[in-house]
Amino acid sequence: MKTTLLKKFGERIRAARTKIGMSQEVLAKKSGLHRTYIGMIERAEKNVTLQNMSRILKAMKIKISDFFKDF
């Protein structure tokens, strides 16, 4: 069962990624993660680690504090 927190996090990642016009493939390459892993995070199928969250946000040039503002 997908938790609300995972769903909200995944939705925010997808929204941020599409806002800057970045594909899952490009985000995966820039973050050093696999494209299917990015997709699983966006669909709330994976519970992302703090380390990988940081890698994803850095790849999109988003500060962690800005990402979680009004979360």
C-alpha positions, -999 to +999 in steps of 0.1 A: +000+000+000+014+034-010+016+058+019+005+094+015+041+106+023+056+085-005+029+096-030+034+132-021+071+130-024+069+112-058+044+137-071+067+166-061+097+150-077+078+145-110+064+180-109+098+195-103+114+174-130+087+182-156+087+219-146+124+222-157+118+200-188+139+171-177+132+135-186+135+106-162+164+094-183+183+127-180+176+129-142+188+094-138+220+101-156+227+133-137+219+118-104+238+085-110+207+065-105+187+042-128+158+055-148+135+027-135+144+037-099+134+073-107+101+061-121+094+039-091+100+069-067+076+090-088+050+063-086+055+058-048+068+023-053+101+029-036+110+045-003+139+067-013+169+070+009+181+104+022+213+099+001+194+093-031+170+121-024+199+144-021+214+131-054+181+136-072+175+172-059+211+182-066+207+169-102+177+192-105+196+220-088+169+222-060+178+230-024+164+204+000+149+232+021+131+247-009+118+213-020+103+206+014+089+241+019+051+238+025+054+200+024 
